[in-house]
Amino acid sequence: MFVPRKVADSYREMINSIGFYPSLFSIGFLLFAIITMSLEYVEPVEQLKSFISVVLVDSAENARTILSTLAGSIISLTVFSFSMVMVVLNSASASLSPRVVPGLITRKSHQMVLGFYLGSIIYSIIMLININKLEGGDTAIPSLGVLFALVFGLISLGLFVFFIHSISKAIQVDNVLNGLFRQTKTEIKSIQARQAECPFNDFPDFTQWHSIKSTTEGYYKGVHTDKLCALLEQENIRIYISVNQGYFTVKGYPFLKCDKDISADEELIAKILDCFIFYIEEYISDHYRYGLTQISEIAVKAMSPGINDPGTAVKSIDMLSILLIKRLEISDTNYSFKHTDNDPLLFIHETSFDELLHDNFTPLRNYAKSDAYVMTNVLEAFKNILFVAHNDEDARNSLFNYLNAIVDDINEQVTNDYDRREIKNMLNSIARISEQQGEELVARFERHQY
């Protein structure tokens, strides 16, 4: 069954909204309030109420007072909590990176707390309007419902303490970086595990395949793999996605290739294109590359004059080095299976190691090239990557190509003799790992004259 792209986009926008879980909780509490009122005066519940009468209210005035106080107090907690969320998002955008904001908005724990607040308010109001509603004019007090409302109010107080603790941690740069690092590492490991489970190395020549043009513009962020593979198996075709995730496509851009010419089958092409996801936000769950980008941007932001936090930049650089080492363990072309002969139906162009170096270190190199401390740590990060990847010729060449650019910037920007000695020591450490290319790098550094 193929879901139209607009429906899928609306669904994704809904579940990534800050109001998604609060809405679900509100509906749940409303239904629970209705169930409570429908069972409040049945005989078994009346017997239970007589057994626990010591914790139940016995007058309509007390019930109204308790419910009104609870509703008003939780409304105050809700307003304050939503205000805290807005402050955190604004602070994260200003001091870290605007790209981390979608991840903070969709944090489930915060949404659930806000949802519990709203649900408790709705429940208390439903109980409040059901006082004195018994037929015959007698006083009817939903005492069990009032007890539940009181319990929800006490839980809300506990959740408020948790919320303040959690929101204060959410804005701390170390916690943000650690969260991004864990998520990105998990995504890389998941790809590595899938490729290890079904190894495949006999890739076809994609240059001979037929192009499929995009019918929309936007940032390509992912694909419904299972849905697309089921269609490809049904039609007995294979698809290669030739662009990186996050690439901006325009109408008519050939971002797909097919092993058969299906240009005349417009309905099939429409079904294939409906499997692709286009939107603005960057979620690490879509691709590990977004996690690398967010860590890199936090490092760049830390080096801005208004923040001036080289320690955060160095920590980000160290995390990038570890993640890039993990990236070397997966194939440059990802793939997905559907049928039993283990012949991939969908091939995905992974962002190459060389592209990752350029995309994540170039902004930092340009912004911090005059800071000897940060540049020394960049060289150390490359040394650590090289230590693992020195037997991988392609990765080694990419590293040294980029190291040449780093050395050129250092030669232009760093003139202090002490700083240059520290940098030379780091370059000598690199040379001990890969002698020939490392010695050429040291010579390049030493050739610069003042």
LOMARNU-583076 format. One line per 5 residues: number of its first residue (from 1); for each residue x negated, y, z negated of C-alpha. Coordinates in steps of 0.1 Angstrom, whole numbers. Layout:
<atoms>
NUM	X:Y:Z  ...
</atoms>
This chain:
<atoms>
1	0:0:0  -15:33:11  -9:63:-11  -9:97:8  -40:118:1
6	-18:147:-13  -2:124:-38  -36:110:-48  -50:145:-51  -21:156:-73
11	-25:126:-95  -62:133:-100  -56:169:-107  -29:159:-133  -50:134:-152
16	-80:157:-153  -59:186:-167  -64:197:-203  -26:192:-207  -24:156:-196
21	-27:138:-229  -9:165:-249  21:160:-225  20:122:-230  19:126:-268
26	47:151:-267  69:127:-248  59:98:-272  68:118:-303  101:129:-288
31	111:93:-281  100:83:-316  121:111:-331  151:98:-311  145:62:-323
36	141:74:-358  174:93:-358  192:63:-342  180:40:-370  180:64:-399
41	215:55:-413  217:17:-404  221:-6:-433  186:-22:-434  170:12:-433
46	193:25:-460  181:-4:-482  145:4:-474  151:41:-483  165:31:-516
51	134:10:-524  110:39:-516  133:67:-528  105:82:-550  87:95:-518
56	119:107:-500  135:141:-502  170:142:-518  183:177:-508  189:194:-475
61	172:226:-488  140:208:-496  140:190:-463  144:222:-443  117:239:-463
66	92:210:-457  100:207:-420  99:244:-414  66:247:-432  51:217:-413
71	62:231:-379  49:266:-386  16:253:-400  9:229:-372  17:256:-347
76	-10:278:-363  -34:248:-361  -25:244:-324  -31:280:-316  -64:281:-333
81	-75:248:-318  -66:259:-282  -85:292:-289  -115:272:-300  -114:252:-268
86	-114:284:-247  -143:298:-266  -163:266:-262  -156:265:-224  -166:301:-220
91	-198:296:-240  -206:264:-221  -202:282:-188  -224:311:-199  -252:293:-217
96	-253:259:-201  -238:255:-167  -203:260:-152  -206:225:-138  -203:209:-173
101	-170:226:-180  -148:200:-162  -164:173:-184  -156:192:-216  -120:199:-205
106	-113:162:-198  -128:151:-232  -101:127:-244  -107:131:-281  -99:169:-279
111	-69:164:-257  -55:137:-281  -59:160:-311  -40:188:-293  -14:162:-282
116	-9:150:-318  -3:186:-329  23:192:-302  40:159:-309  42:166:-346
121	58:200:-340  84:185:-317  91:157:-342  95:181:-371  119:203:-350
126	140:173:-340  143:163:-377  151:199:-387  181:202:-363  195:168:-374
131	201:179:-410  238:180:-419  250:162:-387  268:133:-404  305:129:-394
136	330:139:-421  311:170:-432  289:151:-457  253:161:-461  231:140:-439
141	194:142:-446  170:122:-423  148:115:-453  128:88:-436  122:111:-407
146	111:139:-431  86:114:-446  72:106:-412  69:143:-404  50:148:-437
151	27:120:-428  21:135:-394  14:169:-410  -13:153:-433  -28:135:-403
156	-29:168:-384  -49:184:-412  -74:155:-410  -75:158:-372  -81:196:-375
161	-113:189:-396  -124:164:-370  -116:188:-342  -137:216:-357  -166:192:-363
166	-163:178:-327  -159:211:-310  -189:225:-328  -210:196:-317  -197:198:-281
171	-214:231:-275  -248:221:-289  -271:218:-259  -288:186:-273  -255:169:-275
176	-244:180:-241  -277:168:-226  -276:135:-244  -240:129:-232  -249:138:-196
181	-280:115:-198  -260:85:-212  -232:89:-186  -257:92:-157  -278:63:-168
186	-246:42:-171  -236:50:-136  -270:41:-122  -270:8:-141  -235:0:-128
191	-247:3:-92  -279:-16:-100  -258:-44:-115  -235:-46:-85  -264:-48:-61
196	-282:-74:-83  -250:-96:-84  -246:-95:-46  -280:-88:-30  -281:-77:6
201	-310:-65:27  -301:-71:63  -286:-37:71  -274:-31:107  -286:-3:129
206	-261:24:120  -273:47:148  -255:25:173  -222:27:156  -193:49:167
211	-186:82:149  -153:91:131  -147:128:126  -133:144:95  -98:159:98
216	-101:181:67  -127:204:52  -139:202:16  -165:186:-6  -167:148:-1
221	-167:134:-37  -160:97:-33  -139:69:-18  -112:45:-30  -135:15:-24
226	-110:-14:-31  -83:3:-10  -107:10:19  -123:-25:19  -89:-41:19
231	-80:-21:51  -114:-29:67  -110:-66:61  -75:-65:75  -87:-47:107
236	-120:-67:108  -142:-36:110  -171:-21:90  -177:15:80  -208:35:72
241	-205:68:52  -234:88:66  -233:118:43  -242:122:6  -215:126:-20
246	-209:163:-27  -216:172:10  -193:199:23  -176:187:55  -156:208:80
251	-130:196:105  -145:176:133  -177:167:114  -187:131:121  -193:119:85
256	-183:82:92  -195:56:115  -177:24:126  -191:-8:142  -162:-7:166
261	-147:21:188  -114:29:171  -111:65:185  -79:56:203  -61:43:171
266	-52:75:154  -30:57:128  -59:35:117  -82:65:115  -57:84:94
271	-54:54:70  -92:53:67  -96:90:60  -68:88:34  -91:67:13
276	-116:95:9  -116:120:-20  -122:157:-15  -122:182:-44  -144:209:-60
281	-152:196:-95  -182:173:-102  -176:144:-125  -204:120:-133  -180:91:-131
286	-178:98:-93  -216:96:-88  -247:97:-108  -261:125:-87  -238:150:-104
291	-253:141:-138  -288:149:-125  -276:182:-110  -260:193:-143  -291:184:-163
296	-313:203:-138  -290:234:-140  -291:234:-178  -329:234:-175  -328:264:-151
301	-303:282:-173  -326:276:-203  -354:294:-185  -333:326:-178  -344:357:-197
306	-312:359:-216  -316:325:-231  -354:319:-230  -354:283:-243  -383:264:-227
311	-378:235:-252  -344:227:-236  -360:229:-202  -387:204:-211  -362:180:-226
316	-341:182:-194  -372:175:-174  -380:144:-194  -345:132:-190  -347:138:-152
321	-379:117:-150  -363:88:-168  -332:89:-146  -353:91:-114  -372:61:-125
326	-339:42:-129  -328:55:-95  -358:37:-79  -343:4:-89  -313:7:-65
331	-312:5:-27  -311:36:-6  -279:22:11  -252:11:-12  -225:-14:-1
336	-192:-30:-11  -178:-64:-4  -142:-77:0  -142:-112:15  -159:-144:5
341	-188:-146:30  -206:-117:12  -209:-97:43  -205:-60:33  -176:-41:48
346	-185:-6:35  -220:9:36  -227:41:16  -256:64:21  -272:70:-12
351	-290:102:-19  -326:94:-12  -353:97:-38  -369:125:-18  -336:144:-17
356	-332:140:-54  -366:154:-61  -359:184:-39  -324:191:-52  -332:188:-89
361	-367:202:-92  -367:230:-66  -345:254:-85  -365:247:-117  -398:250:-99
366	-388:284:-83  -375:297:-116  -402:285:-140  -433:285:-117  -450:313:-137
371	-445:294:-170  -475:272:-175  -460:253:-204  -429:242:-184  -449:235:-152
376	-474:213:-172  -444:193:-184  -431:190:-148  -464:176:-138  -462:152:-168
381	-428:141:-157  -441:133:-122  -471:115:-137  -446:92:-156  -425:86:-125
386	-457:78:-106  -469:54:-132  -438:33:-125  -435:39:-88  -472:39:-77
391	-467:6:-59  -437:20:-39  -453:37:-10  -423:58:1  -417:70:-35
396	-454:77:-40  -456:97:-8  -425:117:-18  -439:124:-52  -472:137:-38
401	-456:158:-11  -436:175:-38  -467:177:-61  -485:196:-33  -457:222:-34
406	-459:224:-72  -497:230:-71  -493:257:-45  -468:276:-67  -491:271:-97
411	-520:285:-78  -500:316:-69  -485:322:-103  -508:308:-131  -541:327:-134
416	-551:323:-170  -581:301:-174  -568:282:-204  -535:274:-187  -553:263:-156
421	-575:239:-176  -545:223:-192  -529:219:-157  -561:204:-143  -562:179:-172
426	-527:168:-162  -536:166:-125  -567:144:-135  -543:121:-154  -522:118:-122
431	-554:111:-102  -562:82:-125  -529:65:-115  -533:70:-77  -569:79:-70
436	-570:89:-34  -539:111:-33  -546:123:-68  -581:134:-60  -568:153:-30
441	-543:170:-53  -570:181:-77  -591:194:-49  -561:214:-36  -558:229:-70
446	-594:238:-73  -597:253:-38  -577:283:-48  -598:314:-53  -590:347:-71
</atoms>
